[in-house]
Amino acid sequence: MNQKVAIITPYFGKWPEWIDLHFFSCGQNNTIDFIFFTDCQLPEKRYPNVRFYPMSFDDYCMFVSERLNIDFKPVKAYKLCDLKVFYGYIHQDLLVDYDFWGFGDVDLIWGRISKFYTDDLLGKYNVFSTHADRLSGHLSLFRNNEKYRNLCMTIQNWKSKLANPEYVGMDEVELSQIIYPESKYIIKVYSKIIRKLFNWRDAWVIYYHIMPWINSLVMFKYRKLYFVEQHTTPILYPDGLTFKHDSATWHYDKYSILNAKTMEEYIYVHFMIYKKNSFRNDHFWTNDKDIYRIDNFNIENKIIIDKSGFHH
């Protein structure tokens, strides 16, 4: 990959149990720099493209306050999700030498990113999302120019929304509707028409089958937006029924993420559905200490990610 890409992740509190595997997957994407601001203990195993800026949560909030000229004092670190779209502006001094900046999450394992976001695509498009209808909170990339660094400032009442202690969705909702205005109406059509005419599974399948057609109609290539659904977050329910793209089991095999049902390769697997989260109550992982059963993993051994956790 000739284009220089930086993915920024402020993370405070305590690393999740799987963090060494996450860092390893970052390290194997050595054409991308992963930049962490954190008060967590720095890992013993380090990778040249994984950079850490140690600081406290309060110090980071003070830094944000100074850069945005606001009083940013969230009670919970999760509020940083609303800050994602501001990273390009806040950290612009750090991003001078990069062609793209972006944000991601730590509740995922990266596959081979450059296989999906090639130099050719990065040369043609300005904004990348792993969702078809909006920006993805777990991976979105923006061309590092003044327009996309400052676009966050066009969010209506952004200062009051950052002052709100609760997450309001400025990453996946607010900025999405500025970059892709039609998304507001597309989602309404889905929720008010398609969802009422079909059961939830059929409605979801129909929605993601028509999204590429809709995107072509609104001239995505002209707008230089690459919003392509990567199906990185499995949709699993206790009854065991899933969509074609969803598998209860995923493999991390020699730097690649594979769907165990189809054996197709994916850009990453995002395991929000497996762990406790604010969106779903029927998660599968109930105790983080019991889900990670890998010690000193060897990349020659396939790692399995499923409802029981991580294991060989």
Residue frames as qw, qx, qy, qz and C-alpha x, y, z in Angstrom:
[[0.000, 0.889, 0.458, 0.000, 0.00, 0.00, 0.00],
 [0.456, 0.287, 0.008, 0.842, 1.57, 3.29, -1.15],
 [0.268, -0.714, -0.150, -0.630, -1.09, 5.51, 0.42],
 [0.243, 0.132, -0.703, 0.656, -0.25, 6.32, 4.04],
 [0.554, -0.535, -0.436, -0.465, -3.12, 5.55, 6.43],
 [0.082, 0.194, -0.695, 0.687, -3.45, 6.23, 10.17],
 [0.552, -0.513, -0.579, -0.311, -6.19, 4.73, 12.33],
 [0.010, -0.416, 0.463, -0.782, -6.63, 6.61, 15.62],
 [0.659, -0.441, -0.590, -0.154, -7.98, 5.00, 18.79],
 [0.160, -0.496, 0.501, -0.691, -8.14, 6.72, 22.19],
 [0.764, -0.278, -0.564, -0.147, -8.76, 3.98, 24.77],
 [0.074, -0.502, 0.538, -0.673, -8.86, 4.43, 28.55],
 [0.812, -0.331, 0.137, -0.462, -9.54, 2.16, 31.48],
 [0.594, -0.328, 0.734, 0.030, -8.54, -1.47, 31.06],
 [0.294, 0.339, -0.729, -0.517, -7.57, -3.36, 27.93],
 [0.897, -0.007, 0.014, -0.442, -9.98, -6.20, 27.02],
 [0.793, -0.313, 0.519, 0.053, -8.76, -9.77, 27.46],
 [0.819, 0.383, 0.358, 0.235, -8.14, -10.21, 23.73],
 [0.103, 0.957, -0.120, -0.242, -5.99, -7.09, 23.29],
 [0.402, -0.510, 0.647, 0.400, -2.74, -8.97, 22.49],
 [0.523, 0.312, 0.737, 0.292, -4.46, -10.63, 19.54],
 [0.269, 0.918, 0.280, -0.081, -5.90, -7.30, 18.43],
 [0.147, -0.857, 0.361, 0.336, -2.44, -5.70, 18.56],
 [0.528, -0.169, 0.742, 0.377, -0.98, -8.64, 16.68],
 [0.485, 0.600, 0.607, 0.190, -3.56, -8.19, 13.89],
 [0.091, 0.975, -0.014, -0.204, -2.69, -4.48, 13.78],
 [0.372, -0.654, 0.546, 0.369, 0.99, -5.37, 13.48],
 [0.578, 0.119, 0.732, 0.340, 0.40, -7.62, 10.47],
 [0.368, 0.839, 0.364, 0.170, -1.11, -4.68, 8.57],
 [0.579, -0.433, 0.024, 0.690, 2.27, -3.02, 8.48],
 [0.271, 0.359, 0.359, 0.818, 1.32, -0.53, 5.74],
 [0.314, -0.763, -0.310, -0.472, -1.09, 1.16, 8.18],
 [0.203, 0.234, -0.586, 0.749, -0.20, 3.01, 11.38],
 [0.523, -0.623, -0.561, -0.155, -2.41, 2.35, 14.40],
 [0.158, 0.401, -0.352, 0.831, -2.19, 5.19, 16.91],
 [0.548, -0.571, -0.611, 0.010, -3.43, 4.74, 20.49],
 [0.085, -0.538, 0.337, -0.768, -3.89, 7.35, 23.21],
 [0.778, -0.340, -0.511, -0.136, -4.25, 5.43, 26.45],
 [0.325, -0.677, 0.491, -0.442, -3.72, 5.16, 30.19],
 [0.987, -0.107, 0.023, -0.116, -3.60, 1.36, 29.98],
 [0.593, -0.531, 0.530, 0.291, -0.39, -0.59, 30.56],
 [0.462, 0.654, -0.452, -0.394, 1.62, -0.70, 27.36],
 [0.995, 0.058, 0.018, -0.085, 2.06, -4.19, 25.91],
 [0.595, -0.528, 0.508, 0.330, 5.36, -6.02, 26.17],
 [0.566, 0.205, 0.636, 0.484, 5.16, -7.14, 22.56],
 [0.159, 0.743, 0.041, -0.649, 5.40, -4.11, 20.30],
 [0.638, 0.444, 0.515, 0.361, 5.03, -3.61, 16.53],
 [0.347, -0.089, 0.161, 0.920, 6.64, -0.79, 14.51],
 [0.113, -0.355, -0.458, -0.807, 3.31, 0.40, 13.10],
 [0.492, -0.684, -0.530, -0.102, 1.44, 0.36, 16.44],
 [0.276, 0.361, -0.290, 0.842, 2.19, 3.59, 18.29],
 [0.451, -0.656, -0.588, 0.145, 1.20, 4.61, 21.81],
 [0.064, 0.542, -0.163, 0.822, 0.82, 8.02, 23.41],
 [0.437, -0.387, -0.736, 0.344, 0.47, 7.42, 27.17],
 [0.107, -0.276, 0.144, -0.944, -1.77, 9.93, 28.93],
 [0.152, 0.270, 0.799, -0.515, -4.62, 9.99, 31.42],
 [0.129, 0.633, 0.727, 0.234, -8.25, 10.25, 30.40],
 [0.118, -0.885, -0.267, 0.363, -8.45, 13.69, 32.01],
 [0.275, -0.529, 0.378, 0.708, -5.37, 14.88, 30.12],
 [0.240, 0.212, 0.758, 0.568, -6.79, 13.65, 26.83],
 [0.022, 0.794, 0.607, 0.025, -10.10, 15.42, 27.52],
 [0.208, -0.806, -0.011, 0.554, -8.16, 18.59, 28.34],
 [0.298, -0.219, 0.599, 0.711, -6.27, 18.26, 25.05],
 [0.147, 0.509, 0.764, 0.367, -9.58, 17.85, 23.18],
 [0.099, -0.861, -0.415, 0.277, -11.05, 20.84, 25.00],
 [0.244, -0.642, 0.225, 0.691, -8.14, 23.03, 23.93],
 [0.236, -0.016, 0.711, 0.662, -8.25, 21.91, 20.30],
 [0.012, -0.554, -0.745, -0.371, -12.03, 22.32, 19.96],
 [0.041, -0.241, 0.172, -0.954, -12.36, 25.32, 22.28],
 [0.675, -0.437, -0.347, -0.483, -14.98, 23.58, 24.41],
 [0.359, -0.469, 0.671, -0.448, -15.20, 22.12, 27.90],
 [0.778, 0.097, -0.557, -0.275, -15.09, 18.39, 27.15],
 [0.180, -0.370, 0.774, -0.481, -15.55, 16.47, 30.42],
 [0.753, -0.105, -0.483, -0.435, -17.41, 13.22, 29.74],
 [0.672, -0.476, 0.442, -0.355, -18.15, 10.95, 32.68],
 [0.881, -0.011, 0.471, 0.044, -17.62, 7.76, 30.67],
 [0.252, -0.435, 0.624, 0.598, -14.89, 6.97, 28.14],
 [0.442, 0.398, 0.779, 0.200, -17.55, 5.54, 25.79],
 [0.216, 0.884, 0.217, -0.354, -18.47, 9.15, 24.96],
 [0.235, -0.540, 0.538, 0.603, -15.25, 9.20, 22.91],
 [0.450, 0.330, 0.775, 0.297, -17.22, 7.41, 20.17],
 [0.233, 0.902, 0.354, -0.088, -18.91, 10.75, 19.45],
 [0.187, -0.835, 0.295, 0.425, -15.47, 12.27, 19.11],
 [0.730, 0.026, 0.569, 0.377, -14.34, 9.93, 16.32],
 [0.496, 0.726, 0.363, 0.307, -15.33, 12.24, 13.48],
 [0.084, -0.990, 0.111, -0.019, -13.23, 15.01, 15.07],
 [0.818, -0.352, 0.253, 0.379, -9.97, 13.00, 15.15],
 [0.637, 0.453, 0.248, 0.573, -8.76, 14.40, 11.83],
 [0.001, 0.885, 0.033, 0.465, -9.15, 17.94, 13.14],
 [0.641, -0.756, 0.122, -0.045, -7.96, 17.32, 16.70],
 [0.765, -0.369, 0.401, 0.345, -4.85, 15.37, 15.66],
 [0.633, 0.772, 0.049, 0.039, -4.06, 17.17, 12.41],
 [0.046, -0.854, 0.519, 0.011, -0.51, 17.97, 13.56],
 [0.592, -0.300, 0.748, 0.010, 0.12, 14.27, 14.00],
 [0.728, 0.399, 0.558, -0.011, -1.39, 13.45, 10.60],
 [0.151, 0.797, -0.261, -0.524, 0.64, 15.77, 8.39],
 [0.002, -0.448, 0.807, 0.386, 2.38, 12.95, 6.49],
 [0.385, 0.196, 0.898, -0.083, -0.71, 10.77, 5.98],
 [0.152, -0.097, -0.604, -0.777, -3.01, 10.49, 2.96],
 [0.578, -0.454, -0.509, -0.449, -5.92, 9.11, 5.01],
 [0.109, -0.224, 0.711, -0.658, -6.99, 9.19, 8.64],
 [0.622, -0.270, -0.567, -0.468, -9.67, 7.07, 10.20],
 [0.439, -0.400, 0.564, -0.573, -11.10, 5.48, 13.29],
 [0.607, 0.014, -0.777, -0.166, -11.70, 1.92, 14.43],
 [0.742, -0.534, 0.095, -0.394, -12.50, -0.20, 17.48],
 [0.030, -0.503, 0.849, -0.157, -10.65, -2.70, 19.63],
 [0.679, 0.033, 0.647, -0.345, -13.48, -5.27, 19.75],
 [0.823, 0.536, -0.033, -0.186, -12.37, -6.72, 16.44],
 [0.659, -0.325, 0.527, 0.428, -9.53, -8.63, 14.83],
 [0.352, 0.727, -0.272, -0.523, -8.16, -7.16, 11.63],
 [0.879, 0.235, 0.366, 0.193, -7.70, -9.27, 8.54],
 [0.519, -0.029, 0.344, 0.782, -5.67, -8.14, 5.53],
 [0.163, 0.768, 0.293, -0.546, -6.98, -4.58, 5.16],
 [0.035, 0.568, -0.453, -0.687, -4.90, -3.76, 2.06],
 [0.191, 0.131, 0.911, 0.341, -6.53, -6.63, 0.16],
 [0.112, 0.709, 0.693, -0.056, -9.89, -4.86, 0.48],
 [0.058, 0.969, 0.066, -0.230, -8.74, -1.24, 0.42],
 [0.790, 0.153, 0.238, 0.544, -6.18, -1.32, -2.35],
 [0.277, -0.366, 0.135, 0.878, -4.01, 1.54, -3.59],
 [0.036, 0.286, 0.639, 0.713, -6.25, 1.72, -6.65],
 [0.273, -0.724, -0.621, -0.126, -9.38, 2.24, -4.53],
 [0.413, -0.657, -0.233, 0.586, -7.64, 4.66, -2.18],
 [0.257, -0.130, 0.328, 0.899, -6.63, 6.68, -5.20],
 [0.086, -0.397, -0.653, -0.639, -10.21, 6.88, -6.52],
 [0.432, -0.704, -0.518, -0.224, -12.29, 7.50, -3.39],
 [0.040, 0.589, -0.318, 0.742, -12.22, 9.98, -0.51],
 [0.523, -0.339, 0.484, -0.614, -14.33, 8.28, 2.16],
 [0.490, 0.079, -0.859, -0.125, -14.49, 4.57, 3.01],
 [0.578, -0.276, 0.444, -0.627, -16.99, 2.74, 5.19],
 [0.055, 0.076, -0.993, -0.068, -17.58, -0.94, 5.85],
 [0.355, 0.489, 0.687, -0.404, -21.33, -0.21, 5.91],
 [0.297, 0.376, 0.638, 0.603, -23.32, 0.39, 2.72],
 [0.090, -0.796, -0.502, -0.327, -25.69, 3.00, 4.13],
 [0.324, -0.937, 0.036, -0.127, -23.64, 5.02, 6.63],
 [0.195, 0.677, -0.637, 0.313, -20.24, 5.54, 8.18],
 [0.856, -0.213, -0.468, 0.057, -19.05, 2.57, 10.21],
 [0.432, -0.848, 0.230, -0.203, -17.98, 3.21, 13.76],
 [0.851, -0.353, 0.344, 0.183, -15.61, 0.24, 13.66],
 [0.544, -0.153, 0.431, 0.703, -13.81, 1.36, 10.48],
 [0.389, 0.881, 0.269, 0.023, -14.14, 4.51, 8.42],
 [0.583, -0.180, 0.203, 0.765, -11.38, 6.29, 6.50],
 [0.220, 0.936, 0.219, -0.169, -11.25, 9.88, 5.23],
 [0.638, 0.490, 0.000, 0.594, -8.90, 11.57, 2.82],
 [0.497, -0.561, -0.235, 0.619, -6.61, 13.79, 4.83],
 [0.243, 0.393, 0.231, 0.856, -7.48, 17.17, 3.39],
 [0.078, -0.045, 0.315, -0.945, -9.01, 20.33, 4.80],
 [0.576, -0.188, -0.356, -0.711, -12.53, 19.40, 3.71],
 [0.778, -0.245, -0.567, -0.116, -12.70, 16.13, 5.60],
 [0.415, -0.026, -0.581, 0.699, -10.72, 17.34, 8.60],
 [0.110, 0.020, 0.244, -0.963, -13.17, 20.21, 9.07],
 [0.411, -0.275, -0.647, -0.580, -16.42, 18.51, 8.01],
 [0.398, -0.383, -0.765, 0.330, -17.17, 17.65, 11.64],
 [0.076, -0.236, -0.269, 0.931, -17.64, 21.37, 12.31],
 [0.336, -0.088, -0.409, -0.844, -20.70, 21.40, 10.06],
 [0.340, -0.365, -0.865, 0.050, -22.63, 19.06, 12.38],
 [0.285, -0.675, -0.189, -0.653, -25.52, 21.08, 13.77],
 [0.584, -0.704, 0.156, -0.372, -25.05, 21.98, 17.45],
 [0.806, 0.200, -0.509, 0.226, -21.93, 19.86, 17.66],
 [0.113, 0.430, -0.566, 0.694, -20.68, 21.63, 20.79],
 [0.621, -0.276, 0.305, -0.667, -23.84, 20.90, 22.76],
 [0.945, 0.070, -0.241, -0.207, -23.85, 17.32, 21.48],
 [0.603, 0.310, -0.595, 0.432, -20.29, 16.80, 22.72],
 [0.178, -0.380, 0.490, -0.764, -21.38, 18.33, 26.04],
 [0.847, -0.188, -0.087, -0.490, -24.17, 15.75, 26.30],
 [0.381, -0.503, 0.763, -0.139, -22.83, 12.99, 28.60],
 [0.793, 0.172, 0.569, -0.133, -24.66, 10.34, 26.58],
 [0.318, -0.106, 0.712, 0.617, -23.53, 8.93, 23.24],
 [0.462, 0.584, 0.241, -0.622, -25.57, 10.59, 20.46],
 [0.759, 0.316, 0.535, 0.196, -24.14, 8.91, 17.35],
 [0.176, 0.869, -0.181, -0.425, -22.13, 11.64, 15.69],
 [0.237, -0.397, 0.791, 0.400, -19.99, 8.99, 13.97],
 [0.223, 0.185, 0.918, 0.272, -22.60, 6.72, 12.38],
 [0.167, 0.746, 0.639, -0.083, -25.53, 9.14, 12.20],
 [0.000, -0.889, -0.100, 0.447, -24.70, 12.85, 12.23],
 [0.100, -0.596, 0.535, 0.590, -21.69, 12.92, 9.91],
 [0.369, 0.182, 0.866, 0.283, -23.16, 10.17, 7.73],
 [0.277, 0.768, 0.573, -0.079, -26.12, 12.39, 6.91],
 [0.027, 0.858, -0.178, -0.481, -23.80, 15.22, 5.92],
 [0.187, -0.393, 0.768, 0.470, -21.61, 13.07, 3.69],
 [0.076, -0.183, -0.897, -0.394, -24.54, 11.01, 2.37],
 [0.337, -0.006, 0.232, -0.912, -27.74, 13.13, 2.89],
 [0.670, -0.024, -0.480, -0.566, -30.00, 10.54, 1.26],
 [0.365, 0.036, -0.895, 0.255, -29.15, 8.03, 4.00],
 [0.246, 0.047, 0.519, -0.817, -31.62, 9.74, 6.32],
 [0.681, 0.199, -0.051, -0.703, -34.49, 8.95, 3.94],
 [0.588, 0.231, -0.759, -0.159, -33.20, 5.51, 2.96],
 [0.135, 0.036, -0.869, 0.475, -33.21, 4.41, 6.59],
 [0.451, 0.150, 0.351, -0.807, -36.73, 5.79, 7.01],
 [0.701, 0.226, -0.422, -0.529, -37.92, 3.76, 4.00],
 [0.439, 0.151, -0.876, 0.131, -36.37, 0.67, 5.55],
 [0.003, 0.053, 0.769, -0.637, -37.88, 1.18, 9.00],
 [0.431, 0.272, 0.316, -0.800, -41.33, 2.44, 7.95],
 [0.729, 0.363, -0.227, -0.534, -41.98, 0.41, 4.78],
 [0.585, 0.330, -0.739, -0.054, -39.67, -2.55, 4.17],
 [0.036, 0.183, -0.846, 0.499, -39.51, -3.53, 7.83],
 [0.537, 0.112, 0.445, -0.708, -43.32, -3.50, 8.10],
 [0.760, 0.338, -0.269, -0.486, -43.90, -5.52, 4.93],
 [0.769, 0.247, -0.586, 0.065, -41.43, -8.31, 5.68],
 [0.816, -0.547, -0.113, 0.150, -40.14, -10.22, 8.66],
 [0.253, -0.897, 0.285, 0.226, -36.90, -8.79, 10.04],
 [0.634, -0.248, 0.605, 0.413, -34.64, -11.35, 8.29],
 [0.525, 0.540, 0.543, 0.371, -36.15, -10.85, 4.83],
 [0.053, 0.991, 0.125, -0.007, -36.26, -7.08, 5.36],
 [0.429, -0.736, 0.393, 0.346, -32.54, -7.01, 6.22],
 [0.617, 0.028, 0.643, 0.453, -31.60, -9.14, 3.20],
 [0.375, 0.776, 0.445, 0.244, -33.70, -6.97, 0.86],
 [0.147, -0.973, 0.029, 0.173, -32.22, -3.80, 2.32],
 [0.416, -0.628, 0.514, 0.409, -28.62, -4.83, 1.73],
 [0.582, 0.257, 0.656, 0.405, -29.37, -6.17, -1.73],
 [0.290, 0.853, 0.372, 0.223, -30.83, -2.86, -2.87],
 [0.344, -0.847, 0.057, 0.401, -28.22, -0.63, -1.21],
 [0.481, -0.211, 0.497, 0.690, -25.57, -1.05, -4.00],
 [0.254, 0.576, 0.618, 0.471, -28.23, -0.13, -6.57],
 [0.155, -0.944, -0.285, 0.059, -29.29, 2.93, -4.54],
 [0.479, -0.648, 0.214, 0.552, -25.67, 3.96, -4.09],
 [0.452, 0.105, 0.563, 0.684, -25.07, 3.80, -7.82],
 [0.112, 0.786, 0.536, 0.287, -28.12, 6.01, -8.43],
 [0.241, -0.958, -0.081, 0.131, -26.79, 8.76, -6.18],
 [0.566, 0.737, -0.237, 0.282, -23.48, 8.74, -8.07],
 [0.757, -0.621, 0.103, 0.176, -21.21, 7.40, -5.38],
 [0.764, 0.106, 0.175, 0.611, -18.27, 7.34, -7.77],
 [0.200, 0.748, 0.127, 0.620, -18.81, 11.00, -8.57],
 [0.464, -0.836, 0.060, -0.286, -18.97, 11.77, -4.87],
 [0.442, 0.484, -0.686, 0.315, -15.95, 9.52, -4.31],
 [0.600, -0.391, 0.479, -0.508, -17.62, 7.54, -1.53],
 [0.505, 0.171, -0.839, -0.106, -16.83, 3.85, -1.10],
 [0.557, -0.209, 0.510, -0.621, -19.61, 2.60, 1.17],
 [0.651, 0.143, -0.690, -0.282, -19.67, -1.18, 0.73],
 [0.787, -0.441, 0.207, -0.378, -21.24, -3.53, 3.26],
 [0.302, 0.498, -0.808, 0.093, -18.50, -5.88, 4.44],
 [0.857, -0.301, -0.305, -0.287, -20.74, -7.94, 6.79],
 [0.374, 0.421, -0.666, 0.490, -18.07, -7.79, 9.48],
 [0.331, -0.210, 0.599, -0.699, -20.51, -7.94, 12.42],
 [0.196, -0.172, -0.949, -0.178, -22.32, -11.30, 12.62],
 [0.544, -0.236, 0.045, -0.804, -26.04, -11.14, 13.29],
 [0.364, -0.005, -0.927, 0.092, -26.56, -14.05, 15.65],
 [0.590, -0.371, 0.074, -0.714, -29.68, -14.92, 17.58],
 [0.446, -0.316, 0.771, -0.326, -30.27, -17.62, 20.21],
 [0.862, 0.259, 0.295, -0.321, -32.41, -19.65, 17.80],
 [0.636, -0.223, 0.610, 0.417, -29.28, -20.20, 15.71],
 [0.573, 0.673, 0.425, 0.196, -30.69, -18.74, 12.49],
 [0.297, -0.583, 0.211, 0.726, -28.35, -16.45, 10.58],
 [0.542, 0.759, -0.068, -0.355, -28.03, -14.75, 7.22],
 [0.887, 0.416, -0.080, 0.186, -25.86, -16.05, 4.41],
 [0.376, 0.695, -0.375, 0.484, -22.95, -13.86, 5.48],
 [0.438, -0.653, 0.394, -0.476, -23.26, -14.58, 9.19],
 [0.755, 0.077, -0.640, 0.120, -21.41, -17.37, 10.91],
 [0.688, -0.716, -0.015, -0.117, -21.22, -18.31, 14.57],
 [0.800, -0.373, 0.247, 0.401, -17.57, -19.24, 14.01],
 [0.399, 0.897, -0.190, 0.018, -14.68, -17.26, 12.51],
 [0.895, -0.116, 0.042, 0.428, -11.06, -18.18, 11.92],
 [0.029, 0.936, -0.321, -0.142, -7.94, -16.06, 12.18],
 [0.922, 0.015, 0.311, 0.230, -5.61, -18.07, 10.00],
 [0.626, -0.008, 0.277, 0.729, -2.20, -16.76, 8.95],
 [0.097, -0.234, 0.020, 0.967, -3.21, -13.08, 9.03],
 [0.282, -0.193, -0.560, -0.754, -6.58, -13.64, 7.30],
 [0.444, 0.090, 0.574, -0.682, -10.07, -13.50, 8.79],
 [0.248, -0.027, -0.846, -0.471, -12.22, -16.30, 7.39],
 [0.694, -0.103, 0.133, -0.700, -15.95, -16.90, 7.74],
 [0.284, -0.226, 0.930, -0.060, -16.03, -20.56, 8.86],
 [0.648, 0.400, 0.555, -0.335, -19.37, -21.16, 7.14],
 [0.656, 0.743, 0.056, -0.125, -18.41, -19.89, 3.68],
 [0.770, -0.217, 0.219, 0.558, -14.59, -19.85, 4.08],
 [0.367, 0.799, 0.156, 0.450, -14.63, -16.44, 2.42],
 [0.519, -0.082, -0.266, 0.808, -12.06, -13.88, 3.51],
 [0.135, -0.912, -0.373, -0.109, -13.17, -10.70, 5.31],
 [0.249, 0.728, -0.223, 0.599, -11.51, -7.39, 6.11],
 [0.009, -0.286, 0.713, -0.639, -12.06, -8.03, 9.85],
 [0.460, -0.471, -0.738, -0.145, -14.50, -9.60, 12.30],
 [0.173, -0.406, 0.266, -0.857, -16.27, -7.32, 14.74],
 [0.408, -0.226, -0.881, 0.082, -17.53, -9.27, 17.73],
 [0.270, -0.229, 0.227, -0.907, -19.93, -6.75, 19.25],
 [0.755, -0.194, -0.321, -0.538, -22.72, -9.33, 19.07],
 [0.725, -0.036, -0.655, 0.210, -20.76, -11.84, 21.15],
 [0.356, -0.031, -0.544, 0.759, -19.93, -9.53, 24.06],
 [0.115, -0.728, -0.574, 0.357, -22.03, -7.53, 26.47],
 [0.211, 0.136, 0.225, 0.942, -22.98, -4.21, 24.91],
 [0.201, 0.304, 0.371, -0.854, -25.55, -1.44, 25.14],
 [0.449, 0.214, -0.401, -0.769, -27.40, -2.53, 21.97],
 [0.727, -0.034, -0.616, -0.301, -28.18, -6.19, 22.63],
 [0.585, -0.503, 0.451, -0.448, -29.13, -8.13, 25.75],
 [0.981, 0.029, 0.151, -0.115, -28.81, -11.61, 24.23],
 [0.261, 0.750, -0.608, 0.007, -25.00, -11.64, 24.07],
 [0.937, 0.020, -0.349, -0.008, -23.02, -14.87, 24.41],
 [0.552, 0.231, -0.517, 0.612, -19.88, -13.89, 26.33],
 [0.521, -0.776, -0.280, -0.218, -20.76, -13.46, 30.00],
 [0.634, -0.717, 0.158, 0.244, -17.32, -13.48, 31.60],
 [0.429, 0.842, -0.327, -0.021, -14.38, -11.90, 29.82],
 [0.282, -0.635, 0.716, -0.065, -11.87, -13.86, 31.90],
 [0.705, 0.003, 0.706, -0.069, -13.26, -17.16, 30.63],
 [0.713, 0.653, 0.170, -0.190, -13.56, -16.32, 26.95],
 [0.383, 0.804, -0.455, -0.013, -9.87, -15.84, 26.10],
 [0.899, -0.297, 0.322, 0.020, -8.10, -19.20, 26.17],
 [0.762, 0.553, -0.097, 0.321, -4.96, -18.43, 24.17],
 [0.524, -0.779, 0.214, 0.270, -1.54, -18.17, 25.81],
 [0.254, -0.576, 0.586, 0.510, 1.48, -17.10, 23.79],
 [0.787, 0.479, 0.331, -0.204, -0.36, -17.84, 20.57],
 [0.394, -0.267, 0.652, 0.591, 1.53, -19.07, 17.56],
 [0.465, 0.490, -0.120, -0.728, 0.34, -17.68, 14.26],
 [0.233, 0.210, -0.886, -0.341, 0.93, -21.08, 12.70],
 [0.010, 0.311, 0.924, -0.221, -2.00, -22.32, 14.77],
 [0.172, -0.493, -0.499, -0.692, -5.43, -21.26, 13.59],
 [0.055, 0.104, 0.577, -0.808, -7.34, -19.19, 16.14],
 [0.163, -0.493, -0.786, -0.335, -11.07, -19.76, 16.44],
 [0.150, 0.005, 0.294, -0.944, -13.52, -17.05, 17.46],
 [0.354, -0.353, -0.769, -0.398, -17.00, -18.26, 18.35],
 [0.514, -0.669, -0.241, -0.479, -19.79, -18.08, 20.94],
 [0.826, -0.461, -0.227, 0.230, -17.50, -19.57, 23.59],
 [0.312, -0.874, 0.205, 0.312, -14.70, -17.08, 23.00],
 [0.412, 0.756, -0.501, -0.091, -11.18, -17.38, 21.56],
 [0.766, -0.349, 0.540, 0.006, -9.39, -20.71, 21.36],
 [0.068, 0.459, -0.775, -0.428, -7.27, -22.93, 19.13]]
